[in-house]
Amino acid sequence: MAVRQPRHSKEEFAQRGDELYETQIRPQVEEGNHGKIVAIYIETGAFEVADNSLTAPKQLLKRLPEAQIFGIRIGHRAVHRFGFRSPTTSV
């Protein structure tokens, strides 16, 4: 299996992913998919939607093995949250 090397800086990667999601993909996937994961090929705009962060990229890589994948959770700012916050703790 060939190792994929990044073709873009981290900043450009994030910018392309965010832009594609907001302008092209979000209107297609947002309704009825809250909380699901979108895996986006940042060079073409091809994408896959799945219930978790392992399945979406696997589906996309099956179709496009060279994909540089950006992931986002529909309706959230991030795919995962780190740390613990008790539901009874006020912020």
Order of alpha helices (4+ residues) and beta strands (2+ residues): alpha-alpha-beta-beta-alpha-beta
